[in-house]
Amino acid sequence: MGRKRKKDAEPETTWTNWAGDQTCTPQRIVHPRTREGLVAAVGAAVDDGHQIKASAGGHSFSDIALTDGVMLRVDALNHILDIDQSSGLVKIEAGATLGDLSRRLDRHDRAFENLGDIDHQSLAGALATATHGTGLRYGNLATQVEAVETVLADGTIREFSASDDANSFRAVRVGLGALGVTYSVTLRTVPAYSIHRVDRSAPLEETLDSLPRLAEDNDHFEFFVFPHTDTALLRESNRTDAAATPPNPAKRYLNDVVIENWALGAIAAIGRVAPATIPRLSRRITSLAGRTSRLDQSFRVFASERRVRFTEMEYAIPRAAASEVVRRVLELASRPELAVGMPIEVRFVAADDALLSPAHERDSCYIAVHMFRGLDWGPYFQGVETIMGEHDGRPHWGKRHGQTASTLASRYPCWSEFVAVRDQLDPDRAFANDFTARVLG
């Protein structure tokens, strides 16, 4: 007998991601609000013969969340279930967004060990795609996970941890949504802390020659560079015991919204109709970036305001190749016919042991490239992928890329182990879609 279907199902509803360039029309979209409701929704989909995908924030640029089966919107599963102040372990429902969760953790004097620069993703989505921040001594978000509670296709809920089925735990921490639907995550948090961040410009060649030192001398280091310019925009962030002194709201608005978003949006608008102006505009926006300093709570410093819509591709390469690859990508991006008006972003991440983490077993440099929404990103991204492939590059799972199982398997030492875990947990491929068929085979 089939399970009773939830009343909150919405048939034939279209779903679109944040960037507005990935869209699907599932058979139905379900909004489970409880653990039991999530189990029932998975069971009903399986009974009906539909494949299942979960979504929340919609901040992936890839098609990883798309489905023509059943989509589970887990936004309402966002509660903190338990906090152990002595150990720092916090159990959280997987639909919580990173930004909201950071604010709630701060009220308990706890924080993420590290975060990326976007905090609108759901916890589950950020883990599934190996979302990361920057810092040589810090891994991606999945390295902060102690346990994962997952709903499987047979309706059971299993908790995976390093002490119980370690290999499956290494798979589900970066599971691409291909193993089950995550209900809860137990995180290792740290006491709340402040970050002192300095943003400054520096000559590009000097920056590239000094990359090892810059990455080693700062807790969290990254830089941006616009094609057609010879200036790097550095962001050096270091942990401190000093009390937070949040910036004046007007000053913060000027920097985070007017300069970093409105000015960038102006380049997009002008560049669409007059591509020849992009080099001059890029040099102009780079010149606006003076030296700024900020001392605030960690999660407020890590997160950036993003109001301009774009699409993105990002690759992890061996750290030693960083300077060479950045130079080659900039040379490509400066070709006038590509009309690239957005910066390249460079970050650093410590190695980890998650089976499909792009930083698996190697310290990595992540290089991200972007194009404004509505522009032809294909030739640029394809050219970047060629460069990355020459350096054993591994794509960020939540960003655009053209890799397939045949090109990816050799880049991951434990690829076959992930496939074996998938065969065990989801033998009938209830959690498959076109994305998993392409990248996992």
ABEGO torsion letter per residue (X at the ends): XBBBBBAABBBGBBBBBAAGABBBBBABBBBBABAAAAAAAAAAAAAAGBBBBBBBAGABABAAABBABBBBBAAABABBABBBAAAGBBBBBAABBAAAAAAAAAAAGBBBABBBABAABBAAAAAAAGBBBBEAABBBAAAABABBBBBBAAGBBBBBBAABGAAAAAAAABAGGAAEBBABBBBBBBBBBBBBBBBBBBBAAAAAAAAAAAAAABABBBBBBBBGBABBBBBBBBBBABBBBBBBAAAAAAAAAAAAAAAAAAAAAAAAABAAAAAAAAAAAAAABBBBBBBBBAAAAABBBBABBBBBBBBBBBAAAAAAAAAAAAAAAABAAAGBABBBBBBBBBBBABAABAABGBBBBBBBBBBBBGBBAAAAAAAAAAAAAAAGBBBBAABBBABBAAAAAAABAAAAAAAAAAAAABAAGAABBAAAAAAAX
